[in-house]
Amino acid sequence: MTTVNEVLQFLKTIAPLEYQESWDNAGLLCGHGDKEVSKVVIALDPFMDTAEEAKRLGAELIVTHHPLMFSAKTVNDMTPIGKTLLYLIENQIAAIAMHTNLDSAPGGVNDCLAEALGLSNCTVLDVEGTDACGREYGCGRVGEVSPCTLQEFLTKVKERLGCHGLRYADAGRPVRKVAVGGGACASYLEKVAALGCDTFVTSDVKYNGFADSVDLGVNMIDAGHFSTENPVCQYLLSQLESAFPTVTFVISQDHQDVVRFW
């Protein structure tokens, strides 16, 4: 028998909760820790589509990257967050989130993004410390790709991440040394430039961020929040399947990126 708590404890070994930012809310967010688990749904977000899919599939637990709530003061049916929490609780579905701790952890969000884009010789962009195995952890990754034009690299990014579209700024440089930051990491632009990167792939870039990147000589590519982080779901699937062979783990098929380009 596998319980929610056992899944949580395992996830904490690959993405320790102490790696999370002070404002974050990773961990078991709702549900009984001693509940037996036979099926688990993995998704980037704990939205209602994920919750409803979990119920339909008979799953007792959802494991997501993003937390359902950060500082919610009420749980009622007046907000999307409240409705989803009520739905999970009423249907006895537990929810675990591995958020900024999974961003920073070796093998986590940023390593998955770097791997998806074919980066080699990767290092941590913003080192926060070393783990028990001596591996550096922290946000972002820096690596190399075979030299190509920006247009060639844009095509690769769109294809490999399954993006509906890309926003980018062309600093006039060919692509060779690339920084990646899953999710909203544009604040690392100056560090990316200081490290000699010619290209930065991240998401949620503001208008001035694109202008600043051109001034700093860095091609900026906004590939979308969902697309830059969703590759981690496959990593979670493989890790959990290996740890709990008697439990069925599935990646959500209903939960998709809601952003479209006209």
PyRosetta script that sets phi, psi and omega in degrees:
from pyrosetta import init, pose_from_sequence

init()
pose = pose_from_sequence("MTTVNEVLQFLKTIAPLEYQESWDNAGLLCGHGDKEVSKVVIALDPFMDTAEEAKRLGAELIVTHHPLMFSAKTVNDMTPIGKTLLYLIENQIAAIAMHTNLDSAPGGVNDCLAEALGLSNCTVLDVEGTDACGREYGCGRVGEVSPCTLQEFLTKVKERLGCHGLRYADAGRPVRKVAVGGGACASYLEKVAALGCDTFVTSDVKYNGFADSVDLGVNMIDAGHFSTENPVCQYLLSQLESAFPTVTFVISQDHQDVVRFW")
pose.set_psi(1, 131.0)
pose.set_omega(1, 176.3)
pose.set_phi(2, -109.5)
pose.set_psi(2, 135.9)
pose.set_omega(2, -179.7)
pose.set_phi(3, -109.9)
pose.set_psi(3, 166.5)
pose.set_omega(3, 176.2)
pose.set_phi(4, -57.1)
pose.set_psi(4, -43.8)
pose.set_omega(4, -179.0)
pose.set_phi(5, -62.0)
pose.set_psi(5, -36.2)
pose.set_omega(5, 179.2)
pose.set_phi(6, -67.5)
pose.set_psi(6, -39.6)
pose.set_omega(6, 175.3)
pose.set_phi(7, -63.1)
pose.set_psi(7, -43.3)
pose.set_omega(7, 179.2)
pose.set_phi(8, -61.1)
pose.set_psi(8, -46.2)
pose.set_omega(8, -178.4)
pose.set_phi(9, -62.2)
pose.set_psi(9, -38.3)
pose.set_omega(9, 177.3)
pose.set_phi(10, -65.6)
pose.set_psi(10, -45.9)
pose.set_omega(10, -179.7)
pose.set_phi(11, -59.7)
pose.set_psi(11, -33.6)
pose.set_omega(11, 178.3)
pose.set_phi(12, -68.7)
pose.set_psi(12, -21.0)
pose.set_omega(12, 176.4)
pose.set_phi(13, -76.6)
pose.set_psi(13, -28.1)
pose.set_omega(13, 179.3)
pose.set_phi(14, -95.8)
pose.set_psi(14, -18.9)
pose.set_omega(14, 177.9)
pose.set_phi(15, -146.1)
pose.set_psi(15, 78.2)
pose.set_omega(15, -176.9)
pose.set_phi(16, -53.5)
pose.set_psi(16, 138.6)
pose.set_omega(16, -177.5)
pose.set_phi(17, -64.2)
pose.set_psi(17, -24.0)
pose.set_omega(17, 179.4)
pose.set_phi(18, -69.7)
pose.set_psi(18, -10.8)
pose.set_omega(18, 176.0)
pose.set_phi(19, -79.3)
pose.set_psi(19, -13.7)
pose.set_omega(19, -174.7)
pose.set_phi(20, -73.7)
pose.set_psi(20, 155.1)
pose.set_omega(20, 177.0)
pose.set_phi(21, -68.4)
pose.set_psi(21, 158.1)
pose.set_omega(21, -174.9)
pose.set_phi(22, -62.5)
pose.set_psi(22, -27.1)
pose.set_omega(22, -177.4)
pose.set_phi(23, -88.7)
pose.set_psi(23, -3.9)
pose.set_omega(23, -170.5)
pose.set_phi(24, -82.1)
pose.set_psi(24, 174.7)
pose.set_omega(24, -176.8)
pose.set_phi(25, -146.1)
pose.set_psi(25, 57.2)
pose.set_omega(25, 178.7)
pose.set_phi(26, -82.0)
pose.set_psi(26, 161.8)
pose.set_omega(26, 178.4)
pose.set_phi(27, 119.2)
pose.set_psi(27, -159.8)
pose.set_omega(27, 177.6)
pose.set_phi(28, -82.2)
pose.set_psi(28, 112.8)
pose.set_omega(28, -173.9)
pose.set_phi(29, -95.6)
pose.set_psi(29, -25.6)
pose.set_omega(29, 172.9)
pose.set_phi(30, -160.5)
pose.set_psi(30, 155.4)
pose.set_omega(30, 177.9)
pose.set_phi(31, 110.4)
pose.set_psi(31, 170.3)
pose.set_omega(31, -179.4)
pose.set_phi(32, -91.2)
pose.set_psi(32, 126.2)
pose.set_omega(32, -179.1)
pose.set_phi(33, -65.7)
pose.set_psi(33, -27.6)
pose.set_omega(33, -177.9)
pose.set_phi(34, -91.8)
pose.set_psi(34, 7.3)
pose.set_omega(34, -179.3)
pose.set_phi(35, -70.7)
pose.set_psi(35, 136.5)
pose.set_omega(35, 178.5)
pose.set_phi(36, -72.4)
pose.set_psi(36, 141.3)
pose.set_omega(36, -176.9)
pose.set_phi(37, -118.9)
pose.set_psi(37, 128.3)
pose.set_omega(37, 174.5)
pose.set_phi(38, -118.7)
pose.set_psi(38, -24.8)
pose.set_omega(38, 179.4)
pose.set_phi(39, -143.1)
pose.set_psi(39, 139.7)
pose.set_omega(39, -177.4)
pose.set_phi(40, -133.5)
pose.set_psi(40, 135.6)
pose.set_omega(40, 175.1)
pose.set_phi(41, -102.5)
pose.set_psi(41, 130.6)
pose.set_omega(41, 179.2)
pose.set_phi(42, -108.1)
pose.set_psi(42, 133.2)
pose.set_omega(42, 179.6)
pose.set_phi(43, -154.3)
pose.set_psi(43, 163.0)
pose.set_omega(43, 177.0)
pose.set_phi(44, -70.5)
pose.set_psi(44, -40.7)
pose.set_omega(44, -174.7)
pose.set_phi(45, -124.3)
pose.set_psi(45, 146.2)
pose.set_omega(45, 177.1)
pose.set_phi(46, -91.3)
pose.set_psi(46, 49.4)
pose.set_omega(46, -178.9)
pose.set_phi(47, -80.7)
pose.set_psi(47, 174.6)
pose.set_omega(47, -176.3)
pose.set_phi(48, -60.2)
pose.set_psi(48, -34.1)
pose.set_omega(48, 179.5)
pose.set_phi(49, -62.6)
pose.set_psi(49, -37.3)
pose.set_omega(49, 176.9)
pose.set_phi(50, -67.5)
pose.set_psi(50, -43.6)
pose.set_omega(50, -179.5)
pose.set_phi(51, -63.2)
pose.set_psi(51, -43.7)
pose.set_omega(51, -179.6)
pose.set_phi(52, -67.3)
pose.set_psi(52, -36.3)
pose.set_omega(52, 177.0)
pose.set_phi(53, -65.4)
pose.set_psi(53, -40.5)
pose.set_omega(53, 178.3)
pose.set_phi(54, -60.2)
pose.set_psi(54, -43.1)
pose.set_omega(54, 178.6)
pose.set_phi(55, -64.0)
pose.set_psi(55, -44.9)
pose.set_omega(55, -178.2)
pose.set_phi(56, -61.7)
pose.set_psi(56, -35.4)
pose.set_omega(56, -178.3)
pose.set_phi(57, -85.9)
pose.set_psi(57, -7.4)
pose.set_omega(57, -178.8)
pose.set_phi(58, 78.3)
pose.set_psi(58, 25.8)
pose.set_omega(58, 179.6)
pose.set_phi(59, -81.3)
pose.set_psi(59, 143.0)
pose.set_omega(59, 178.4)
pose.set_phi(60, -96.0)
pose.set_psi(60, -6.9)
pose.set_omega(60, -173.7)
pose.set_phi(61, -151.1)
pose.set_psi(61, 142.6)
pose.set_omega(61, 167.9)
pose.set_phi(62, -116.9)
pose.set_psi(62, 138.7)
pose.set_omega(62, 175.5)
pose.set_phi(63, -118.3)
pose.set_psi(63, 120.4)
pose.set_omega(63, -176.8)
pose.set_phi(64, -129.0)
pose.set_psi(64, 165.1)
pose.set_omega(64, 174.0)
pose.set_phi(65, -79.4)
pose.set_psi(65, -55.1)
pose.set_omega(65, -177.8)
pose.set_phi(66, -80.5)
pose.set_psi(66, 139.0)
pose.set_omega(66, 174.1)
pose.set_phi(67, -71.2)
pose.set_psi(67, 155.2)
pose.set_omega(67, 176.7)
pose.set_phi(68, -74.5)
pose.set_psi(68, -35.5)
pose.set_omega(68, -179.4)
pose.set_phi(69, -144.5)
pose.set_psi(69, 157.4)
pose.set_omega(69, 177.2)
pose.set_phi(70, -113.9)
pose.set_psi(70, -52.2)
pose.set_omega(70, -178.0)
pose.set_phi(71, -139.9)
pose.set_psi(71, 41.7)
pose.set_omega(71, -179.2)
pose.set_phi(72, -63.3)
pose.set_psi(72, 134.9)
pose.set_omega(72, 179.7)
pose.set_phi(73, -102.0)
pose.set_psi(73, -15.6)
pose.set_omega(73, 179.3)
pose.set_phi(74, -137.5)
pose.set_psi(74, 155.2)
pose.set_omega(74, 173.2)
pose.set_phi(75, -127.5)
pose.set_psi(75, 98.6)
pose.set_omega(75, -179.9)
pose.set_phi(76, -145.8)
pose.set_psi(76, -179.8)
pose.set_omega(76, -176.4)
pose.set_phi(77, -91.7)
pose.set_psi(77, 22.1)
pose.set_omega(77, -179.0)
pose.set_phi(78, -93.3)
pose.set_psi(78, -9.3)
pose.set_omega(78, -179.1)
pose.set_phi(79, -134.0)
pose.set_psi(79, 156.1)
pose.set_omega(79, 176.6)
pose.set_phi(80, -57.9)
pose.set_psi(80, -40.7)
pose.set_omega(80, 179.4)
pose.set_phi(81, -63.8)
pose.set_psi(81, -46.1)
pose.set_omega(81, -179.8)
pose.set_phi(82, -62.2)
pose.set_psi(82, -42.3)
pose.set_omega(82, 179.2)
pose.set_phi(83, -62.0)
pose.set_psi(83, -42.3)
pose.set_omega(83, -179.0)
pose.set_phi(84, -68.3)
pose.set_psi(84, -41.9)
pose.set_omega(84, 177.6)
pose.set_phi(85, -60.8)
pose.set_psi(85, -45.6)
pose.set_omega(85, 178.5)
pose.set_phi(86, -60.3)
pose.set_psi(86, -42.1)
pose.set_omega(86, -179.3)
pose.set_phi(87, -61.5)
pose.set_psi(87, -46.4)
pose.set_omega(87, 179.9)
pose.set_phi(88, -62.9)
pose.set_psi(88, -46.7)
pose.set_omega(88, -177.7)
pose.set_phi(89, -65.3)
pose.set_psi(89, -45.8)
pose.set_omega(89, -177.9)
pose.set_phi(90, -65.6)
pose.set_psi(90, -27.2)
pose.set_omega(90, 179.2)
pose.set_phi(91, -100.4)
pose.set_psi(91, 11.6)
pose.set_omega(91, 175.2)
pose.set_phi(92, 55.1)
pose.set_psi(92, 44.8)
pose.set_omega(92, 176.3)
pose.set_phi(93, -109.8)
pose.set_psi(93, 121.3)
pose.set_omega(93, 179.2)
pose.set_phi(94, -81.6)
pose.set_psi(94, 158.3)
pose.set_omega(94, -179.4)
pose.set_phi(95, -135.5)
pose.set_psi(95, 125.1)
pose.set_omega(95, 175.7)
pose.set_phi(96, -117.5)
pose.set_psi(96, 136.6)
pose.set_omega(96, 175.9)
pose.set_phi(97, -121.6)
pose.set_psi(97, 136.6)
pose.set_omega(97, 172.5)
pose.set_phi(98, -120.8)
pose.set_psi(98, 99.1)
pose.set_omega(98, -168.0)
pose.set_phi(99, -104.2)
pose.set_psi(99, -106.8)
pose.set_omega(99, -175.7)
pose.set_phi(100, -65.3)
pose.set_psi(100, -22.1)
pose.set_omega(100, 173.6)
pose.set_phi(101, -66.1)
pose.set_psi(101, -35.3)
pose.set_omega(101, 177.9)
pose.set_phi(102, -77.9)
pose.set_psi(102, -25.3)
pose.set_omega(102, 173.0)
pose.set_phi(103, -61.7)
pose.set_psi(103, -44.7)
pose.set_omega(103, -172.6)
pose.set_phi(104, -84.4)
pose.set_psi(104, -27.7)
pose.set_omega(104, -171.6)
pose.set_phi(105, -65.9)
pose.set_psi(105, 143.5)
pose.set_omega(105, 172.2)
pose.set_phi(106, -56.5)
pose.set_psi(106, 132.6)
pose.set_omega(106, -178.4)
pose.set_phi(107, 87.7)
pose.set_psi(107, -9.0)
pose.set_omega(107, -173.8)
pose.set_phi(108, -82.8)
pose.set_psi(108, -148.9)
pose.set_omega(108, -171.6)
pose.set_phi(109, -51.6)
pose.set_psi(109, -49.2)
pose.set_omega(109, -173.4)
pose.set_phi(110, -75.2)
pose.set_psi(110, -33.3)
pose.set_omega(110, 174.0)
pose.set_phi(111, -68.1)
pose.set_psi(111, -36.9)
pose.set_omega(111, 178.1)
pose.set_phi(112, -65.2)
pose.set_psi(112, -39.7)
pose.set_omega(112, 178.2)
pose.set_phi(113, -66.4)
pose.set_psi(113, -44.4)
pose.set_omega(113, 179.0)
pose.set_phi(114, -61.3)
pose.set_psi(114, -41.3)
pose.set_omega(114, 179.3)
pose.set_phi(115, -65.8)
pose.set_psi(115, -41.9)
pose.set_omega(115, -179.5)
pose.set_phi(116, -60.3)
pose.set_psi(116, -33.1)
pose.set_omega(116, -177.8)
pose.set_phi(117, -93.1)
pose.set_psi(117, 4.1)
pose.set_omega(117, 174.9)
pose.set_phi(118, 75.8)
pose.set_psi(118, 25.9)
pose.set_omega(118, 179.4)
pose.set_phi(119, -75.0)
pose.set_psi(119, 142.9)
pose.set_omega(119, 177.0)
pose.set_phi(120, -121.6)
pose.set_psi(120, 166.0)
pose.set_omega(120, 179.8)
pose.set_phi(121, 52.0)
pose.set_psi(121, 48.3)
pose.set_omega(121, -173.4)
pose.set_phi(122, -78.4)
pose.set_psi(122, 142.6)
pose.set_omega(122, 172.9)
pose.set_phi(123, -130.4)
pose.set_psi(123, 165.9)
pose.set_omega(123, 179.8)
pose.set_phi(124, -79.1)
pose.set_psi(124, 132.7)
pose.set_omega(124, -179.2)
pose.set_phi(125, -68.7)
pose.set_psi(125, -49.6)
pose.set_omega(125, -177.0)
pose.set_phi(126, -125.4)
pose.set_psi(126, 89.7)
pose.set_omega(126, -174.3)
pose.set_phi(127, -69.5)
pose.set_psi(127, 127.1)
pose.set_omega(127, 178.2)
pose.set_phi(128, -106.8)
pose.set_psi(128, -19.3)
pose.set_omega(128, -179.8)
pose.set_phi(129, 168.9)
pose.set_psi(129, -170.5)
pose.set_omega(129, 176.0)
pose.set_phi(130, -125.6)
pose.set_psi(130, 146.6)
pose.set_omega(130, -179.6)
pose.set_phi(131, -88.7)
pose.set_psi(131, -174.2)
pose.set_omega(131, -176.4)
pose.set_phi(132, -63.1)
pose.set_psi(132, -20.9)
pose.set_omega(132, 179.5)
pose.set_phi(133, -93.9)
pose.set_psi(133, 4.0)
pose.set_omega(133, -179.8)
pose.set_phi(134, 82.8)
pose.set_psi(134, 9.5)
pose.set_omega(134, 180.0)
pose.set_phi(135, -86.4)
pose.set_psi(135, 137.6)
pose.set_omega(135, 176.2)
pose.set_phi(136, -72.1)
pose.set_psi(136, 144.7)
pose.set_omega(136, 173.6)
pose.set_phi(137, -131.9)
pose.set_psi(137, 158.5)
pose.set_omega(137, -179.0)
pose.set_phi(138, 153.6)
pose.set_psi(138, 179.5)
pose.set_omega(138, -173.6)
pose.set_phi(139, -82.7)
pose.set_psi(139, 143.8)
pose.set_omega(139, 174.3)
pose.set_phi(140, 77.2)
pose.set_psi(140, 161.3)
pose.set_omega(140, 176.5)
pose.set_phi(141, -139.8)
pose.set_psi(141, 152.7)
pose.set_omega(141, 176.4)
pose.set_phi(142, -126.9)
pose.set_psi(142, 131.1)
pose.set_omega(142, -179.5)
pose.set_phi(143, -152.9)
pose.set_psi(143, -171.0)
pose.set_omega(143, -176.2)
pose.set_phi(144, -123.2)
pose.set_psi(144, 151.0)
pose.set_omega(144, 172.1)
pose.set_phi(145, -129.3)
pose.set_psi(145, 162.8)
pose.set_omega(145, 174.1)
pose.set_phi(146, -61.1)
pose.set_psi(146, 135.1)
pose.set_omega(146, -176.8)
pose.set_phi(147, -52.8)
pose.set_psi(147, 132.9)
pose.set_omega(147, 179.6)
pose.set_phi(148, -154.7)
pose.set_psi(148, 171.6)
pose.set_omega(148, 175.9)
pose.set_phi(149, -78.6)
pose.set_psi(149, 162.0)
pose.set_omega(149, 176.9)
pose.set_phi(150, -61.2)
pose.set_psi(150, -40.6)
pose.set_omega(150, -179.8)
pose.set_phi(151, -62.2)
pose.set_psi(151, -38.9)
pose.set_omega(151, 177.5)
pose.set_phi(152, -65.2)
pose.set_psi(152, -41.2)
pose.set_omega(152, -178.8)
pose.set_phi(153, -70.1)
pose.set_psi(153, -37.5)
pose.set_omega(153, 176.6)
pose.set_phi(154, -58.5)
pose.set_psi(154, -42.2)
pose.set_omega(154, 178.6)
pose.set_phi(155, -61.7)
pose.set_psi(155, -42.8)
pose.set_omega(155, 178.7)
pose.set_phi(156, -62.7)
pose.set_psi(156, -45.5)
pose.set_omega(156, -179.3)
pose.set_phi(157, -59.5)
pose.set_psi(157, -47.2)
pose.set_omega(157, -177.8)
pose.set_phi(158, -63.3)
pose.set_psi(158, -42.4)
pose.set_omega(158, -178.2)
pose.set_phi(159, -70.4)
pose.set_psi(159, -46.1)
pose.set_omega(159, -173.4)
pose.set_phi(160, -75.0)
pose.set_psi(160, -28.0)
pose.set_omega(160, 179.3)
pose.set_phi(161, -97.8)
pose.set_psi(161, -6.8)
pose.set_omega(161, -179.9)
pose.set_phi(162, 65.5)
pose.set_psi(162, 36.1)
pose.set_omega(162, -177.9)
pose.set_phi(163, -71.7)
pose.set_psi(163, 145.9)
pose.set_omega(163, 173.2)
pose.set_phi(164, -77.7)
pose.set_psi(164, -20.2)
pose.set_omega(164, 179.8)
pose.set_phi(165, -178.5)
pose.set_psi(165, 164.7)
pose.set_omega(165, 179.4)
pose.set_phi(166, -128.4)
pose.set_psi(166, 145.6)
pose.set_omega(166, 166.1)
pose.set_phi(167, -109.3)
pose.set_psi(167, 139.6)
pose.set_omega(167, -178.4)
pose.set_phi(168, -154.1)
pose.set_psi(168, 160.6)
pose.set_omega(168, 172.9)
pose.set_phi(169, -125.9)
pose.set_psi(169, 132.0)
pose.set_omega(169, -176.5)
pose.set_phi(170, -96.5)
pose.set_psi(170, 112.2)
pose.set_omega(170, 178.7)
pose.set_phi(171, -90.9)
pose.set_psi(171, 6.0)
pose.set_omega(171, 175.9)
pose.set_phi(172, 78.7)
pose.set_psi(172, 24.0)
pose.set_omega(172, -178.4)
pose.set_phi(173, -119.7)
pose.set_psi(173, 143.4)
pose.set_omega(173, 171.7)
pose.set_phi(174, -68.6)
pose.set_psi(174, 162.1)
pose.set_omega(174, -174.8)
pose.set_phi(175, -98.4)
pose.set_psi(175, 128.1)
pose.set_omega(175, 176.9)
pose.set_phi(176, -147.2)
pose.set_psi(176, -54.3)
pose.set_omega(176, 179.6)
pose.set_phi(177, -105.4)
pose.set_psi(177, 115.3)
pose.set_omega(177, -169.0)
pose.set_phi(178, -119.5)
pose.set_psi(178, 135.6)
pose.set_omega(178, 171.0)
pose.set_phi(179, -105.4)
pose.set_psi(179, 144.1)
pose.set_omega(179, 176.0)
pose.set_phi(180, -130.6)
pose.set_psi(180, 146.8)
pose.set_omega(180, 176.2)
pose.set_phi(181, -145.4)
pose.set_psi(181, 105.5)
pose.set_omega(181, -179.9)
pose.set_phi(182, -64.2)
pose.set_psi(182, 132.9)
pose.set_omega(182, -177.5)
pose.set_phi(183, 81.1)
pose.set_psi(183, -154.7)
pose.set_omega(183, -173.8)
pose.set_phi(184, -84.5)
pose.set_psi(184, 90.4)
pose.set_omega(184, -176.3)
pose.set_phi(185, -123.3)
pose.set_psi(185, 17.8)
pose.set_omega(185, -176.6)
pose.set_phi(186, -62.3)
pose.set_psi(186, -19.0)
pose.set_omega(186, 179.7)
pose.set_phi(187, -66.1)
pose.set_psi(187, -13.5)
pose.set_omega(187, 179.1)
pose.set_phi(188, -87.6)
pose.set_psi(188, 7.9)
pose.set_omega(188, -173.8)
pose.set_phi(189, -54.8)
pose.set_psi(189, -47.2)
pose.set_omega(189, -177.3)
pose.set_phi(190, -62.2)
pose.set_psi(190, -38.1)
pose.set_omega(190, 178.3)
pose.set_phi(191, -68.1)
pose.set_psi(191, -38.6)
pose.set_omega(191, 177.0)
pose.set_phi(192, -59.4)
pose.set_psi(192, -45.0)
pose.set_omega(192, 179.3)
pose.set_phi(193, -65.3)
pose.set_psi(193, -41.6)
pose.set_omega(193, -178.6)
pose.set_phi(194, -64.0)
pose.set_psi(194, -27.9)
pose.set_omega(194, 179.2)
pose.set_phi(195, -82.6)
pose.set_psi(195, -0.6)
pose.set_omega(195, 176.5)
pose.set_phi(196, 83.3)
pose.set_psi(196, 18.2)
pose.set_omega(196, 179.0)
pose.set_phi(197, -74.6)
pose.set_psi(197, 143.2)
pose.set_omega(197, 176.7)
pose.set_phi(198, -96.5)
pose.set_psi(198, -15.2)
pose.set_omega(198, -174.2)
pose.set_phi(199, -145.0)
pose.set_psi(199, 143.3)
pose.set_omega(199, -179.3)
pose.set_phi(200, -133.7)
pose.set_psi(200, 122.5)
pose.set_omega(200, 177.8)
pose.set_phi(201, -108.5)
pose.set_psi(201, 119.7)
pose.set_omega(201, 178.9)
pose.set_phi(202, -154.5)
pose.set_psi(202, -151.8)
pose.set_omega(202, 179.1)
pose.set_phi(203, -151.7)
pose.set_psi(203, 173.3)
pose.set_omega(203, 176.4)
pose.set_phi(204, 56.8)
pose.set_psi(204, 38.2)
pose.set_omega(204, -178.2)
pose.set_phi(205, -77.3)
pose.set_psi(205, 132.1)
pose.set_omega(205, 178.2)
pose.set_phi(206, -81.5)
pose.set_psi(206, 165.0)
pose.set_omega(206, -177.7)
pose.set_phi(207, -52.2)
pose.set_psi(207, -50.8)
pose.set_omega(207, -178.2)
pose.set_phi(208, -65.9)
pose.set_psi(208, -25.4)
pose.set_omega(208, 178.6)
pose.set_phi(209, -62.8)
pose.set_psi(209, -38.9)
pose.set_omega(209, 177.3)
pose.set_phi(210, -66.9)
pose.set_psi(210, -43.0)
pose.set_omega(210, 179.4)
pose.set_phi(211, -63.9)
pose.set_psi(211, -41.9)
pose.set_omega(211, 179.4)
pose.set_phi(212, -63.7)
pose.set_psi(212, -37.5)
pose.set_omega(212, -178.5)
pose.set_phi(213, -64.0)
pose.set_psi(213, -39.3)
pose.set_omega(213, 178.0)
pose.set_phi(214, -65.3)
pose.set_psi(214, -43.0)
pose.set_omega(214, 178.9)
pose.set_phi(215, -60.8)
pose.set_psi(215, -33.8)
pose.set_omega(215, -177.9)
pose.set_phi(216, -89.3)
pose.set_psi(216, -2.9)
pose.set_omega(216, 177.9)
pose.set_phi(217, 77.4)
pose.set_psi(217, 31.5)
pose.set_omega(217, -179.8)
pose.set_phi(218, -121.1)
pose.set_psi(218, 124.5)
pose.set_omega(218, 172.7)
pose.set_phi(219, -66.4)
pose.set_psi(219, 124.4)
pose.set_omega(219, -179.3)
pose.set_phi(220, -106.0)
pose.set_psi(220, 127.1)
pose.set_omega(220, 178.6)
pose.set_phi(221, -122.9)
pose.set_psi(221, 118.4)
pose.set_omega(221, 174.8)
pose.set_phi(222, -99.3)
pose.set_psi(222, 105.0)
pose.set_omega(222, -176.4)
pose.set_phi(223, -97.7)
pose.set_psi(223, 6.5)
pose.set_omega(223, 177.3)
pose.set_phi(224, 92.7)
pose.set_psi(224, 143.2)
pose.set_omega(224, -177.0)
pose.set_phi(225, -62.6)
pose.set_psi(225, -48.1)
pose.set_omega(225, -178.2)
pose.set_phi(226, -61.2)
pose.set_psi(226, -50.1)
pose.set_omega(226, -173.1)
pose.set_phi(227, -67.3)
pose.set_psi(227, -31.7)
pose.set_omega(227, -179.0)
pose.set_phi(228, -80.2)
pose.set_psi(228, -16.0)
pose.set_omega(228, -178.9)
pose.set_phi(229, -111.6)
pose.set_psi(229, -23.5)
pose.set_omega(229, -175.0)
pose.set_phi(230, -60.6)
pose.set_psi(230, -27.8)
pose.set_omega(230, 177.8)
pose.set_phi(231, -56.3)
pose.set_psi(231, -21.4)
pose.set_omega(231, -178.5)
pose.set_phi(232, -68.0)
pose.set_psi(232, -19.4)
pose.set_omega(232, -179.7)
pose.set_phi(233, -62.8)
pose.set_psi(233, -38.3)
pose.set_omega(233, 178.4)
pose.set_phi(234, -66.4)
pose.set_psi(234, -37.0)
pose.set_omega(234, 176.1)
pose.set_phi(235, -63.0)
pose.set_psi(235, -46.8)
pose.set_omega(235, 178.0)
pose.set_phi(236, -60.1)
pose.set_psi(236, -41.7)
pose.set_omega(236, 179.4)
pose.set_phi(237, -58.9)
pose.set_psi(237, -48.7)
pose.set_omega(237, -176.4)
pose.set_phi(238, -66.8)
pose.set_psi(238, -39.4)
pose.set_omega(238, 179.7)
pose.set_phi(239, -66.4)
pose.set_psi(239, -44.1)
pose.set_omega(239, -177.8)
pose.set_phi(240, -70.9)
pose.set_psi(240, -38.8)
pose.set_omega(240, 177.8)
pose.set_phi(241, -61.9)
pose.set_psi(241, -38.1)
pose.set_omega(241, 179.3)
pose.set_phi(242, -69.4)
pose.set_psi(242, -36.9)
pose.set_omega(242, -176.8)
pose.set_phi(243, -78.6)
pose.set_psi(243, -31.0)
pose.set_omega(243, -175.0)
pose.set_phi(244, -132.2)
pose.set_psi(244, 75.4)
pose.set_omega(244, -174.4)
pose.set_phi(245, -65.3)
pose.set_psi(245, -17.9)
pose.set_omega(245, -179.5)
pose.set_phi(246, -90.9)
pose.set_psi(246, -3.8)
pose.set_omega(246, -179.9)
pose.set_phi(247, -102.8)
pose.set_psi(247, 142.3)
pose.set_omega(247, 176.6)
pose.set_phi(248, -91.1)
pose.set_psi(248, 122.9)
pose.set_omega(248, 177.5)
pose.set_phi(249, -115.6)
pose.set_psi(249, 133.3)
pose.set_omega(249, 179.2)
pose.set_phi(250, -134.9)
pose.set_psi(250, 143.0)
pose.set_omega(250, 172.8)
pose.set_phi(251, -84.4)
pose.set_psi(251, 133.2)
pose.set_omega(251, -178.9)
pose.set_phi(252, -54.4)
pose.set_psi(252, 133.4)
pose.set_omega(252, 174.8)
pose.set_phi(253, -98.8)
pose.set_psi(253, -19.2)
pose.set_omega(253, -178.4)
pose.set_phi(254, -84.6)
pose.set_psi(254, -31.8)
pose.set_omega(254, -177.1)
pose.set_phi(255, -81.6)
pose.set_psi(255, 120.0)
pose.set_omega(255, -178.2)
pose.set_phi(256, -135.9)
pose.set_psi(256, 167.8)
pose.set_omega(256, 176.3)
pose.set_phi(257, -66.4)
pose.set_psi(257, 128.5)
pose.set_omega(257, -179.6)
pose.set_phi(258, -86.5)
pose.set_psi(258, -11.3)
pose.set_omega(258, -178.0)
pose.set_phi(259, -79.2)
pose.set_psi(259, 130.6)
pose.set_omega(259, 177.5)
pose.set_phi(260, -128.7)
pose.set_psi(260, 160.6)
pose.set_omega(260, 177.3)
pose.set_phi(261, -118.5)
pose.set_psi(261, 130.6)
pose.set_omega(261, -177.6)
pose.set_phi(262, -81.2)
pose.dump_pdb("model.pdb")
